[in-house]
Amino acid sequence: MKKFVYADNAATTPLSETAFEAMKPWLTEYYGNPSSLYRIGRAAKEALNEARATVGKCLNAAMPVNEANDYAPGEIIFTAGGSQADNLAIRGFMHGPGAKGRKHIVTSKIEHHAVLYTCEALEKEGFRVTYLDVDKQGRVDLEQLKRELSEDTALVTIMAANNEIGTIQPIREIAELAHAAGAKFHTDAVQAVGHMHIDVQEMGIDMLSLSAHKFRGPRGVGVLYVKKGVALEPLVYGGGQERGLVSGTENTAGCIGLAAAMKEAVEGLDEKMGYVKKLTDRLVEGVMKIPYTHYTGDPVNRLPGTASFVFEAIEGEGLILRLDLAGVCGSTGSACSTGSLDPSHVLMAIGLPHEIAHGSLRLTLGEQNTEEDVDYIIETVTQVVGTLRAMSPVWEDGRPNLTAASNLHG
């Protein structure tokens, strides 16, 4: 049987045994509606509150409110995932009383589409959005942020770590600048939670989005942390669940699985991520031996498991399909399969030309990966890149023909 190596943990992660076991009773025995008054309903409600407390403790979301060290559950809003959390944070705040009539949002050019498309939709409603530039490693321009902030700025929303290139942003500094201008700060931490230390109080975060399936929890469930005092307009109207912000019967098992996976992820985080970083460093060293290969993102200040490359004279879609045939799962920023000729907006924002950005590969490792996996990935990527270049119309005499590549991609 062909070897199988999963190296796309930034897309989704395998459900942990801990999360699975925590969820099982709430899928079978204790299936009651948390809004119901009978026993299994009350049990579900109590379990949800315990899950909120667990998430709160993992984020340091609030100071202890009593001797039992319980955390204020109102700061943890369960959602259907990271995208819904982003939408609730941005739309909910800008349409709510907390914006105080201000109409300006500041974000960056490399945000996830859950943020970018939400901001674009708000622009059509009359709001003004500034999209900050980033440098060649994907870091936000703090000087530009300072210049763009004004008395009309209501919200700054910058991701904690990029989903494609793994670059970590200076969250605390960004939050301080936002607060100095009287604005609130939201961060899409979907890729960061469970992979780096997050402390919402120490970092000055007003709102934070996360998603369970990025740290070995179940799909279809996420959280929006909302600091006490930040007012939002509801995203979903109905029965008034989740402080009336996201109505609908709660996904009890999913929320419990999220909390269990999150607790497991943050316990011993340094040791686990140290192991993952060691694997990633080995991967980067091996792949970068391929000629005309470029590393993308910050090589130091990045997520431990993320390795992002571009290969000259290569199409990302073909690369992914051939890697799949060899049993390796990765991803590409190329959008060919969506009918678009444009490469990743992130790679374009960091200054890569079209003809190079099309050949992107993101490999993201987890603690379940091994050195044997990494060596197989390096061997396979090297072989596949060589095969594709031999077939490429823009590869001549062992090097890329940049003129031909530029003409090919317009």
N, C-alpha and C positions, 0 to 999 in steps of 0.2 A: 504493500500500500504506500502511496506517495506521502511524503512527509507533509504535515500541515502546521503552519506557523501563523498565529494570529498577531498581527502588528498594527492594529487599527483601533487601539484603546481610546483614542480621542473621539472616535465615532460612537462607540458604545463598548461596554465592558461585560464580561461574563458575570452572571449573578453569583454572589458569594453564597457559600453554604450557610453561613450565619444569617444572612438576610432571608434566604429561602426558609430556613427552619423557623425564624421569627414570624414569617408571614403565614405559614401553613394553618395554624389554629383559626386565624381570622378569615380564611377562605372556606373553612369546613364547619368547625364547631361553633365559633362565635361570629356568626354572619349577620348579626342584627344591625339595623340602621342606627347610627350614633345619635340621631335625633329622637329615637323612640324611648319610652319610659320604662319598658320592661327590662328584665335582667340582662339579656344578651345585648340589648341596645345600650344600657348603662355601661356595661363592660367595654363595649366598643368606644364609647365616649371617653372613658377613663384611659383606655389604651392610647387614644389619639392625643390626649393631654400629656401623657407620659412621653410620647414620641416628640411632641413639641418641646418639652423640657430637655430631652436628649439633644435635639438639634440646637436649641438655644445654648446649651453648655458647650457644644462643639464649636460654636461661633463666638462664644463669650458674649452672647446677645444682650444680656441685662445683668445688673448686679443682683445677687441673691436677695430675695424679698422676705425670707423667713429663716428660722433655725434649721429647717429641713433642706435648705440650700436649693429651693425650687426657683425656677426662672419664670419671668413674666411670659405666659404663653401667647399674649396678644401680639407679640413682636414676630411670631412665626406664622406665616400664612401658607397653607398647603395649596399647591397649584397642580395643573396637569403636566407640568414640565418647565424647563428653562425658558422656552419661548413665551409661554403664557405669563410667567413671572416677569419677563422683560416688558411685555405689553402692559401688564398691570402697573408696573413701576412707572413707566414713562407716560403712557396715556392717562393712567389714573392720577398721577401727580399733576400733570399739565392741565387737566380738566377739573382738578379738585381745588379746594380752597387754599391749600398749601402754596400754590404758585403765586397767590396774591396778585393776580392779574398780569404777571410777567409773561412774556411771550417768547423768550429766547432759550434755546437748548444748545448745549455744546457737547459734541461727541467726536469720534475719530473716524478716519476713512477706513480703518481695518476692523470695525466692529462686526459681530455676527449679524446676519441679515434680520434676525429677530429685532435687533435694535435699529439697524439702518432703515429697514422698510417701515418700521413704526414711525421713525422720525420723518421719513418722506411723506407718509400719510398725514402727519400733523402739519407739514408744510402746506399741504393742499387745503388745510383748514385755517390757514392764516398765521401759523406759528413760524418763527424764524429759527433756522438750524445752522450752526457752524460746524463744519467737518474738519477737524484738525489734521494737519499733515503729520507724518511719522518719518523718522530717519531710515537709513538703509537697513537697520536691524529691527525696525518696527517699533521704536520707542516714540511716544507722543512728544511733540514739541511743547515743552512747558512755557517757553517764552511766548509762543503764539497763544497758548491758553491764557496767559496773563493779559495779553493785548485784547483778546476777544471778550473777556468777561466784562460785564457792564451792570448797571442798575436794573436792566431788563432781563438779565439772566436768571432763570428760575431753577434750571437743572443742568448738572454736568453728569454725563453717563459715559464712562470709560471702562472697558473690560479689564479684569484683573490680569488675565493672561490670554494671549491669542490662540485661537483654536487651530490655526494652520501652521504657524511658525513657532509657537510656544513662548514668544517673548513676554516677560513679566513687566508690567507697568509700575511706575512709582506711585502706588495708590495713596499712601499717606500724604505725599506732597500735593497730589491732585486734589484730594479732599480738602486740605488746608486752603488751597487757592480758591476753591469753590465756596467754602464757608466765609472766607474773607470778603467775598463779593455778595454775601447774603443768599447764596444759592444752596440747594441740596445736592448731595452726591450719591449717585447710584452706580454700582458696578455689576456687570455680568461676570460672575465668578463660576460659571458652569464648568469651565476647564480647570479652574484652580482648586476648588474645594476637594479635599481628599488627596491632593498632590502637593500642596504647600500650606504653610501655616496661615490661617485667616483668623484675625481677631477684630471684630467689627468696631469695638470700642477703641482699641489702640490705633486702628487705621482710620478712624473718623468716618466710618461708612454709615450713611443714612438708610440706604436700601441695597439689598444684595440678592441676586438671583442664583439659584443652583438647581441641579438636576440629578436625580438619584442614579441614573444609569451610567453616569460618568465615573462613579466610584463604586461599582459593583453592586448597586441597588437595582430595583426593578425599573423598567421603562414606564413612561406615562405618569410620572409623579415628580414634583419639584417643590421648591420653597421660594417664597419671597420674604426675606427679612425686612421688616419695616420698623425703624426706630420709633420708640414711643414719642408721640407728638407730631409725627408726619402724617398728614391727612391725605387720603386718596379717594377718588371717585370709583365706585364699583366697576369691575370689568364685566361681570356676569350677574344679572339680577335673577332673583328667585326666592328660595327659602331662607336666605340670610345666613348661610353657612360661611365660615372663614371671615368673621367680623363683617359679614354682609358684602364682602368684596368679590368673592368667587363663589356664588351660590351653586348648589348641587350637592347631592348626597356624597359624602366623603369616601374616598378610596381608602378604607381603613387598612386593609392588608398592605397596600402600596406605601402608605405613610409610615407604617410600622417597619416595613422592609427598608425604606429610606433611612429611618433613624438608626436601625441596626447596622446597616452598611456604613453609614457615616461615622458612627461611634467606632466601628472596627477600623475604618480607614485612618482616623486621626490618632488612634492609639499606636504608639511606636512608629509614628510617621517618619521621623528622621532616619531610623534604621531601614525601613522599607524603601523610602525614596532614595536613600543612599545606594542601596542595591540596584534599583532601577537606573539611577544615574550612571553607575558603573557599566551597566549593560549598554546604555545609550552612548556613552563615550567610546566604547568598543565598536559599536555600530558605525558611528560617525567616522572614526579613524579608518575603518575598512572601506566604507563606501567612497570616502573622499580620495581614495587611491585611483578611482576611475578617472581617466583624463576628461577634461572639460566638464567637470562637475563643480557646482557651487553650493555652499551651505547657505541656507536662508534663515534669518532670525538672529537673535543675540546668542552667541556661542557660550556665554557664561550665565547671564541672567535670564534663564529660560526654565520651562517646566522640566523636571527630571527625565521624563520619558519621551519627550518629543524630539524627533530628528527630521528636519525638512531640507530637501535638496531640489535643485534643478539641474537637468542634464541637457547640454546643448545637442541639437539635431535629433531630439526625441519628442514624441507626442505622448502626453501623460496618459491618455486613455488606452493606447496600445500597450504602454508599460504596465498598467494595472491589470489588463486582461491576460497578458503573458505571465505576470507574476502569479495570478490566480491559477493558471494552468499548472504552475509549478508548486502550488500549495501555499503561497504566501499572500496574506491579506494586508493591503495597504490602501492609501487613497491618494488622489491627485486633485490639484486645484483647477485643472483644466475643465472647462464647462462644455466640451464637445457633445457629451451625451444629453445635454439639456437643450440642444439646438442652437446654442450661442457659440459664436466664434471667439468670444473674449475669454482670456484666462482669468485666474483668480483675481478678485479686486484687491486682495491683500498683497499679492506679489506685484501687482501694478503699482500699488501705493508705496512700496519700498523701492521703487525705481527700476524694476527689471523690464527690459524691452519685451515686446510681444513674442518675438521669435524664440526667446529663452524661457520666458514664463510658462509657455505651453508645456514644457517638459518637466513638470513638477512631480515630486513624490514626497508624501508625508508618511513616515513610519513612527508609530507611537507604541511604546512598550509598557508592560505592566509587571507587577511582582510575580505573576505566573510564568513569565518568560524566563528562558535560561540562556547561558552562554552558547550552548549548542544551537538554540534557535537563532541567535544573532549571527553565528558563523554561517548557518545555512542561508540566512537572508543576504548576507554580504556576497556569498558565492552566487546565489541566484540572481540578485540584482546585477552583478557584474556580467553574467552570461546574457541576461535579457537585454541590457543596454547594448552590448556588443552586437547581438543579433539584430536589434532594431536599427542600429546605426548602419549596419551592412545593407539594409533595405532602404535607407533614407535617401531621398533625392537631394538633401542638403549636406550629405556627408561625403567628402571627397579627399582621398589620399590621407586618411587617418585624422582628419580635422573637419570642423564644420565650415561650410561655405556660408558666411553670414549674409552675403548679398542675396544668394538664392533663398535663404531662410526668410529674410525680410520681405522679399517679393511674394513668397508663398503665403505669408500671413498678412499681407497688405500693409 
